[in-house]
Amino acid sequence: MTRLFALVGVVYQSAAAIILIFLLGRILSPLAYANFSLTLASSQLLSVLMFEWLQLAGVRFLAAAMHDDAARLRTSLFGAALASALALLVIGGLAVSIASPIATSVGLVGLALAVAQGATDLHFMVVRVSHRLGAAAFLLILRATLMVGGAAAGAWLHGTAHAALLGMLGAQIASLIAGQLLHPHKLQKVTRPALLEDWSGFARYGMLAAGASVLHLSVPVSIRFVVVSALGASAPAVTAGFSMAIDLLQRPFAVLVAAIHTVNYPEVVHQYERGSADDSRAAVAHLLDFIICATLVMLGGLIGFLPDAGQLFVPAPILASFLQTSAAAAGFYFMHCHLQSTLAIAPHLTKSATRLVVVALCQLLLVLAVAVPTQAITGAPTYVLVGAIVATAIIIVLAAGPMVRFGATPRWGLVAASVAGSAFIGAFSAVPSASPIALVAKIVVATAIVALLAWKGRFLEAAGASRSDV
């Protein structure tokens, strides 16, 4: 039941992210929304840049640590996080004040949001690896609720990107306080040599792995800059529709994959460090089942229901641009999440962080090499996204070696069933919902397909118990 609650939290977070994008798209003007979108994307990039290395190192080192070692490692993690936050505020504050494409006040709020998000994510991660999955899921649900309420309230009251970002900042801080009250982390005194040794271990693995994450996150940001810089203020409706699509479709995949890793990855690390080779392969194969099947169904659901959602929630001036780019954006993020997360499982376990960086850099360079001339020639964001899909697929084929050699394979029958279910749900996009009853009927059918796949996959059971033939 605890794992089920965690997955309900995943669905809730994805829904909250979608609702927030639609709300702000209606409340803010196209230009204000484009500024909000750019600032938020940049803030998330900075958060990953400064804190992702600690997230990755924390999960990798804490998941298999014994009690005394875990207490020391937690203290070292939070000490490193404090140093990273101070560095980001000082250096980022100077950069925003001297040279920034956005207003200084908006940039400073985005900077504070990056720090708050990094601290909150780190706190929640420690709660999870402390075997408090239910508490971690509750905190994630609470934060999603506060983020929607805070951002929507700020945008509604003032109608600016600055106010919306302030609302999100307040939500992050409130979530951090709630997490500390619910699950306080007691820090212990760590000697300076032990602290430096821990930081060195975190850095050797975490910084390179985080560098790969930053490069991966830079790919959609770079696509955004290519399109927005080319279109600019000359086509604000097209820019806003593209920005909404690329915002909307990033979060569901990112949240889904992150939550699946939250539920399953600590067990994978534990089996890899302390179990047999067969146990390790079974745990990784179970994780592959979950990620591949869940993302396939999500891809079909997004493609199938985005036209209906667009008609209901997207403002009319940007609806055409949104519908033109949304399916391609969904396809790109599907490929992107598998390159970043699925193919990286084996390199993370073996701490082959350098390989992660090389793969991410190759994706960034190849996507830019395709996106820049495509935008210049066609002037259409949809073709830019299609080019990014092709480029990412090429990198996936070239980077699949470690996972193939690891020997963990998903249940191909289950994957085939997920492909069929995804295609069936995605076909709903060709069937307009003439009435609310028709929309409800499509939702019921899609829910039944998801429930059937979940039942057959037995994703919430332990790895050994779920690997029946499908």
C-alpha positions as CSV (number, residue, x, y, z in Angstrom):
1,M,0.0,0.0,0.0
2,T,2.9,2.3,0.7
3,R,4.2,1.9,-2.9
4,L,0.7,2.4,-4.2
5,F,0.4,5.7,-2.2
6,A,3.8,6.8,-3.7
7,L,2.5,6.1,-7.2
8,V,-0.8,8.0,-6.5
9,G,1.5,10.8,-5.5
10,V,3.3,10.6,-8.9
11,V,-0.1,10.9,-10.7
12,Y,-1.0,13.8,-8.5
13,Q,2.3,15.6,-9.1
14,S,1.9,15.2,-12.9
15,A,-1.7,16.4,-12.8
16,A,-0.6,19.4,-10.6
17,A,2.2,20.3,-13.0
18,I,-0.2,20.2,-16.0
19,I,-2.9,22.2,-14.1
20,L,-0.3,24.8,-13.2
21,I,0.9,25.3,-16.8
22,F,-2.7,25.7,-18.0
23,L,-3.6,28.1,-15.2
24,L,-0.6,30.3,-15.8
25,G,-1.2,30.2,-19.5
26,R,-4.7,31.6,-19.0
27,I,-3.8,34.1,-16.3
28,L,-0.6,35.6,-17.6
29,S,-0.2,37.4,-20.9
30,P,1.8,35.6,-23.7
31,L,4.9,37.7,-23.0
32,A,4.6,37.3,-19.2
33,Y,4.2,33.6,-19.6
34,A,7.2,33.3,-21.9
35,N,9.3,35.2,-19.3
36,F,8.0,32.9,-16.5
37,S,8.8,29.8,-18.6
38,L,12.3,31.0,-19.4
39,T,13.1,32.0,-15.8
40,L,11.7,28.7,-14.4
41,A,13.7,26.6,-16.9
42,S,16.9,28.5,-16.0
43,S,16.2,28.2,-12.3
44,Q,15.7,24.4,-12.6
45,L,19.0,24.2,-14.6
46,L,20.8,26.1,-11.8
47,S,19.3,23.8,-9.2
48,V,20.5,20.8,-11.0
49,L,23.9,22.3,-11.6
50,M,24.5,23.0,-7.9
51,F,22.5,20.3,-6.1
52,E,22.1,17.3,-8.4
53,W,25.5,16.0,-7.6
54,L,24.5,15.7,-4.0
55,Q,21.2,14.1,-4.9
56,L,22.9,11.4,-7.0
57,A,25.7,10.8,-4.5
58,G,23.2,10.7,-1.6
59,V,21.0,8.0,-3.2
60,R,24.0,6.0,-4.3
61,F,25.9,6.1,-1.0
62,L,23.0,6.3,1.6
63,A,20.8,3.5,0.1
64,A,23.3,0.8,1.1
65,A,24.9,2.5,4.2
66,M,24.7,1.1,7.7
67,H,23.2,3.1,10.5
68,D,26.4,4.9,11.8
69,D,27.7,5.6,8.3
70,A,24.3,6.9,7.2
71,A,24.2,9.4,10.1
72,R,27.7,10.7,9.1
73,L,26.9,10.8,5.4
74,R,23.7,12.8,6.0
75,T,25.7,15.5,7.9
76,S,28.3,15.6,5.2
77,L,25.5,15.9,2.6
78,F,23.8,18.9,4.2
79,G,27.2,20.6,4.8
80,A,28.0,20.3,1.1
81,A,24.5,21.5,0.3
82,L,25.0,24.7,2.4
83,A,28.3,25.4,0.6
84,S,26.7,24.9,-2.8
85,A,23.8,27.2,-1.9
86,L,26.1,30.0,-0.7
87,A,28.2,29.7,-3.9
88,L,25.1,29.8,-6.1
89,L,23.7,32.9,-4.3
90,V,26.9,34.8,-4.5
91,I,28.0,34.0,-8.1
92,G,24.5,33.9,-9.5
93,G,23.5,37.1,-7.8
94,L,26.5,38.9,-9.5
95,A,25.6,37.4,-12.8
96,V,22.0,38.4,-12.6
97,S,22.9,42.0,-11.6
98,I,25.5,42.4,-14.3
99,A,24.2,40.6,-17.4
100,S,20.8,38.9,-17.6
101,P,18.2,38.7,-20.5
102,I,15.5,39.0,-17.9
103,A,14.7,41.7,-15.3
104,T,17.0,41.7,-12.2
105,S,14.1,41.2,-9.7
106,V,12.8,38.2,-11.7
107,G,16.3,36.7,-12.0
108,L,16.9,37.0,-8.2
109,V,13.7,35.3,-7.4
110,G,14.6,32.5,-9.9
111,L,17.9,32.2,-8.1
112,A,16.3,31.9,-4.7
113,L,13.9,29.3,-6.2
114,A,16.8,27.2,-7.4
115,V,18.3,27.2,-3.9
116,A,15.0,26.3,-2.2
117,Q,14.2,23.6,-4.7
118,G,17.6,22.0,-4.3
119,A,17.4,22.1,-0.5
120,T,13.9,20.6,-0.5
121,D,14.7,17.9,-3.0
122,L,17.7,16.9,-0.9
123,H,15.7,16.8,2.3
124,F,13.0,14.6,0.6
125,M,15.6,12.3,-0.8
126,V,17.1,11.7,2.6
127,V,13.6,10.9,4.0
128,R,13.1,8.3,1.2
129,V,16.4,6.5,1.7
130,S,15.7,6.5,5.4
131,H,12.9,3.9,4.6
132,R,10.2,6.5,5.0
133,L,8.6,6.1,1.5
134,G,5.1,7.0,2.8
135,A,6.4,10.2,4.4
136,A,8.3,11.2,1.3
137,A,5.3,10.6,-0.9
138,F,3.1,12.8,1.4
139,L,5.7,15.6,1.3
140,L,5.8,15.5,-2.5
141,I,2.0,15.7,-2.7
142,L,2.0,18.6,-0.2
143,R,4.7,20.5,-2.2
144,A,2.8,20.0,-5.5
145,T,-0.4,21.4,-4.0
146,L,1.4,24.4,-2.5
147,M,3.2,25.1,-5.8
148,V,0.0,25.2,-7.7
149,G,-1.7,27.4,-5.1
150,G,1.2,29.7,-4.6
151,A,2.0,30.3,-8.3
152,A,-1.6,30.7,-9.4
153,A,-2.3,33.1,-6.5
154,G,0.7,35.3,-7.3
155,A,-0.1,35.4,-11.0
156,W,-3.8,36.1,-10.3
157,L,-3.1,38.9,-7.9
158,H,-0.4,40.7,-9.9
159,G,-0.4,39.2,-13.4
160,T,3.4,39.0,-13.6
161,A,6.0,36.3,-13.9
162,H,7.7,37.8,-10.8
163,A,4.6,37.2,-8.7
164,A,4.1,33.7,-9.9
165,L,7.7,32.8,-9.2
166,L,7.4,34.3,-5.7
167,G,4.4,32.1,-5.1
168,M,6.5,29.0,-6.1
169,L,9.3,30.1,-3.8
170,G,7.0,30.4,-0.9
171,A,5.6,26.9,-1.6
172,Q,9.1,25.4,-1.7
173,I,10.1,27.0,1.6
174,A,6.8,25.9,3.3
175,S,7.4,22.4,2.0
176,L,10.9,22.3,3.4
177,I,9.6,23.5,6.8
178,A,6.9,20.8,6.8
179,G,9.4,18.1,5.9
180,Q,11.7,19.1,8.8
181,L,8.7,19.0,11.2
182,L,7.5,15.7,9.9
183,H,10.9,14.0,9.7
184,P,13.6,16.0,11.4
185,H,17.2,15.1,10.4
186,K,19.5,15.1,13.4
187,L,23.0,16.0,12.4
188,Q,26.1,14.8,14.2
189,K,29.5,16.3,14.6
190,V,31.8,15.1,11.9
191,T,35.6,15.4,12.1
192,R,37.2,17.5,9.4
193,P,39.1,14.6,7.8
194,A,36.0,12.5,7.6
195,L,34.0,15.4,6.2
196,L,36.6,16.0,3.5
197,E,36.8,12.3,2.7
198,D,33.0,12.2,2.3
199,W,33.0,15.3,0.1
200,S,35.7,13.8,-2.0
201,G,33.7,10.6,-2.5
202,F,30.6,12.6,-3.4
203,A,32.5,14.8,-5.8
204,R,34.2,12.0,-7.7
205,Y,30.9,10.3,-8.6
206,G,28.3,13.0,-8.0
207,M,29.8,15.9,-9.8
208,L,30.4,14.0,-13.0
209,A,26.9,12.4,-12.9
210,A,25.4,15.8,-12.1
211,G,27.3,17.3,-15.0
212,A,25.6,14.7,-17.3
213,S,22.2,15.8,-15.8
214,V,23.0,19.4,-16.5
215,L,23.9,18.7,-20.1
216,H,20.7,16.6,-20.5
217,L,18.6,19.4,-19.0
218,S,20.4,21.9,-21.3
219,V,19.0,20.1,-24.3
220,P,15.4,21.3,-24.0
221,V,16.6,24.7,-22.7
222,S,18.8,25.0,-25.8
223,I,15.9,24.0,-28.1
224,R,13.8,26.7,-26.4
225,F,16.5,29.4,-26.9
226,V,16.9,28.4,-30.6
227,V,13.2,28.7,-31.3
228,V,12.5,31.8,-29.1
229,S,15.5,33.7,-30.3
230,A,14.5,33.1,-33.9
231,L,10.8,33.9,-33.5
232,G,11.2,36.5,-30.8
233,A,8.5,39.2,-30.2
234,S,7.6,39.0,-33.9
235,A,5.4,35.9,-33.2
236,P,4.4,36.0,-29.6
237,A,1.5,33.6,-30.0
238,V,3.6,31.0,-31.7
239,T,6.3,31.4,-29.1
240,A,3.9,31.1,-26.2
241,G,2.2,28.1,-27.7
242,F,5.6,26.4,-28.2
243,S,6.7,27.4,-24.7
244,M,3.6,26.0,-23.1
245,A,3.9,22.7,-25.0
246,I,7.6,22.2,-24.1
247,D,6.8,23.1,-20.4
248,L,3.8,21.0,-20.2
249,L,5.3,17.8,-21.7
250,Q,8.6,17.9,-19.8
251,R,7.2,17.7,-16.3
252,P,5.0,14.6,-16.5
253,F,7.9,12.4,-17.8
254,A,10.4,13.9,-15.4
255,V,8.2,13.5,-12.4
256,L,7.1,10.0,-13.4
257,V,10.6,8.7,-13.9
258,A,11.9,10.4,-10.8
259,A,9.1,8.9,-8.7
260,I,9.7,5.4,-10.1
261,H,13.4,5.8,-9.2
262,T,12.3,7.0,-5.8
263,V,10.3,3.8,-5.2
264,N,12.6,1.3,-6.8
265,Y,16.2,2.6,-7.2
266,P,17.3,2.3,-3.5
267,E,16.4,-1.4,-3.7
268,V,18.4,-1.7,-6.9
269,V,21.4,-0.2,-5.3
270,H,21.0,-2.4,-2.2
271,Q,20.8,-5.5,-4.4
272,Y,23.8,-4.4,-6.4
273,E,26.0,-3.7,-3.4
274,R,24.8,-6.5,-1.0
275,G,23.0,-9.1,-3.2
276,S,24.0,-11.7,-5.8
277,A,24.5,-10.9,-9.5
278,D,21.1,-12.6,-10.3
279,D,19.4,-10.5,-7.6
280,S,20.9,-7.4,-9.0
281,R,19.8,-8.2,-12.6
282,A,16.3,-9.1,-11.4
283,A,16.0,-5.7,-9.6
284,V,17.2,-3.8,-12.6
285,A,14.9,-5.7,-14.9
286,H,12.0,-4.9,-12.7
287,L,12.9,-1.3,-12.8
288,L,13.1,-1.4,-16.6
289,D,9.6,-3.0,-16.7
290,F,8.2,-0.2,-14.7
291,I,9.9,2.7,-16.5
292,I,9.4,1.5,-20.0
293,C,5.7,0.5,-19.6
294,A,4.8,3.5,-17.5
295,T,6.3,6.0,-19.9
296,L,4.8,4.3,-23.0
297,V,1.3,4.6,-21.5
298,M,2.0,8.2,-20.5
299,L,3.1,9.0,-24.0
300,G,-0.1,7.6,-25.4
301,G,-2.2,9.4,-22.8
302,L,-0.6,12.7,-23.5
303,I,-1.0,12.5,-27.2
304,G,-4.5,11.2,-26.9
305,F,-5.9,13.8,-24.5
306,L,-3.9,16.9,-25.3
307,P,-6.3,18.1,-28.0
308,D,-9.2,17.9,-25.5
309,A,-7.2,19.5,-22.8
310,G,-6.1,22.2,-25.2
311,Q,-9.6,23.0,-26.2
312,L,-10.6,23.3,-22.5
313,F,-7.7,25.1,-21.0
314,V,-5.4,26.7,-23.6
315,P,-6.1,30.3,-24.5
316,A,-7.5,30.7,-28.1
317,P,-4.6,32.9,-29.4
318,I,-2.0,30.3,-28.8
319,L,-4.1,27.1,-29.2
320,A,-3.1,26.4,-32.8
321,S,0.6,26.7,-32.0
322,F,0.2,24.5,-28.9
323,L,-1.6,21.7,-30.8
324,Q,1.0,21.8,-33.6
325,T,3.9,21.3,-31.3
326,S,2.5,19.2,-28.4
327,A,2.7,15.7,-30.0
328,A,6.3,16.3,-31.1
329,A,7.2,17.7,-27.7
330,A,5.8,14.5,-26.0
331,G,7.8,12.3,-28.4
332,F,11.0,14.2,-27.7
333,Y,10.6,14.0,-23.9
334,F,9.8,10.3,-24.1
335,M,13.1,9.7,-25.9
336,H,14.9,12.2,-23.7
337,C,13.9,10.5,-20.4
338,H,15.0,7.1,-21.6
339,L,18.4,8.3,-22.7
340,Q,18.9,10.2,-19.5
341,S,17.4,7.7,-17.0
342,T,16.9,4.2,-18.5
343,L,20.2,3.8,-20.3
344,A,22.0,5.4,-17.4
345,I,21.0,2.7,-14.8
346,A,24.0,0.5,-15.4
347,P,26.6,3.3,-15.5
348,H,25.2,4.7,-12.3
349,L,25.5,1.4,-10.5
350,T,29.1,0.9,-11.7
351,K,29.8,4.6,-11.0
352,S,31.0,5.1,-14.6
353,A,30.1,8.8,-14.4
354,T,32.5,9.9,-17.2
355,R,30.5,7.8,-19.7
356,L,27.3,9.6,-18.6
357,V,28.9,13.0,-19.4
358,V,30.1,11.9,-22.8
359,V,26.7,10.6,-23.7
360,A,24.9,13.8,-22.5
361,L,27.4,16.0,-24.3
362,C,26.9,14.1,-27.6
363,Q,23.2,14.5,-27.3
364,L,23.4,18.2,-26.7
365,L,25.8,18.8,-29.6
366,L,23.9,16.6,-32.0
367,V,20.5,18.1,-31.1
368,L,21.9,21.7,-31.6
369,A,23.5,20.7,-34.8
370,V,20.1,19.6,-36.1
371,A,17.9,22.3,-34.4
372,V,19.7,25.4,-35.5
373,P,19.6,24.8,-39.3
374,T,16.1,23.2,-39.0
375,Q,14.7,26.4,-37.4
376,A,16.6,28.6,-39.9
377,I,15.3,26.7,-42.9
378,T,11.7,25.8,-41.8
379,G,10.9,28.4,-39.1
380,A,8.6,25.8,-37.6
381,P,9.1,24.6,-33.9
382,T,7.5,21.3,-34.7
383,Y,10.2,20.3,-37.2
384,V,12.9,21.4,-34.7
385,L,11.4,19.0,-32.1
386,V,11.2,16.2,-34.7
387,G,14.8,16.7,-35.5
388,A,15.6,16.5,-31.8
389,I,13.7,13.2,-31.6
390,V,15.8,11.7,-34.4
391,A,19.1,13.0,-32.9
392,T,18.2,11.6,-29.5
393,A,17.3,8.2,-31.0
394,I,20.7,8.0,-32.7
395,I,22.4,8.6,-29.4
396,I,20.3,6.0,-27.7
397,V,21.4,3.4,-30.2
398,L,25.0,4.3,-29.8
399,A,24.9,4.5,-25.9
400,A,23.0,1.2,-25.2
401,G,26.1,-0.9,-24.7
402,P,26.4,-0.9,-20.9
403,M,22.8,-1.8,-20.4
404,V,23.0,-4.6,-22.9
405,R,26.1,-6.0,-21.3
406,F,24.6,-5.8,-17.8
407,G,22.1,-8.5,-18.9
408,A,18.9,-7.2,-17.4
409,T,16.0,-7.3,-19.9
410,P,12.4,-6.2,-19.5
411,R,9.5,-8.6,-20.2
412,W,9.1,-8.1,-23.9
413,G,5.5,-9.4,-23.9
414,L,4.6,-6.7,-21.3
415,V,6.4,-4.0,-23.3
416,A,4.5,-5.1,-26.5
417,A,1.2,-4.9,-24.6
418,S,2.2,-1.4,-23.3
419,V,2.9,-0.3,-26.9
420,A,-0.5,-1.5,-28.1
421,G,-2.2,0.2,-25.2
422,S,-0.3,3.4,-25.7
423,A,-1.2,3.4,-29.4
424,F,-4.9,2.8,-28.7
425,I,-5.0,5.6,-26.1
426,G,-3.0,7.9,-28.4
427,A,-5.6,7.3,-31.2
428,F,-8.1,9.2,-29.1
429,S,-6.6,12.4,-30.4
430,A,-8.3,11.6,-33.8
431,V,-11.7,11.3,-32.1
432,P,-13.0,14.7,-31.0
433,S,-15.0,14.8,-27.8
434,A,-18.3,16.1,-29.0
435,S,-19.7,16.2,-25.4
436,P,-18.5,15.7,-21.8
437,I,-19.9,12.2,-21.9
438,A,-17.6,11.3,-24.8
439,L,-14.6,12.7,-22.9
440,V,-15.5,10.7,-19.8
441,A,-15.9,7.6,-21.9
442,K,-12.4,8.0,-23.3
443,I,-11.0,8.6,-19.8
444,V,-12.7,5.4,-18.5
445,V,-11.4,3.3,-21.4
446,A,-7.9,4.7,-20.9
447,T,-8.1,4.1,-17.2
448,A,-9.1,0.5,-17.8
449,I,-6.2,-0.1,-20.1
450,V,-3.8,1.4,-17.5
451,A,-5.3,-0.8,-14.7
452,L,-5.0,-3.9,-16.9
453,L,-1.3,-3.3,-17.6
454,A,-0.6,-2.4,-14.0
455,W,-2.2,-5.7,-12.9
456,K,-0.3,-7.7,-15.5
457,G,3.0,-6.0,-14.7
458,R,2.7,-6.3,-10.9
459,F,5.0,-3.3,-10.6
460,L,4.4,-2.7,-6.9
461,E,5.6,-6.1,-5.9
462,A,9.1,-7.0,-5.1
463,A,11.4,-7.7,-8.1
464,G,11.5,-11.5,-7.7
465,A,7.7,-11.8,-7.2
466,S,6.7,-9.8,-10.2
467,R,8.8,-11.5,-12.9
468,S,6.2,-13.9,-14.2
469,D,5.9,-14.5,-17.9
470,V,3.6,-12.1,-19.7
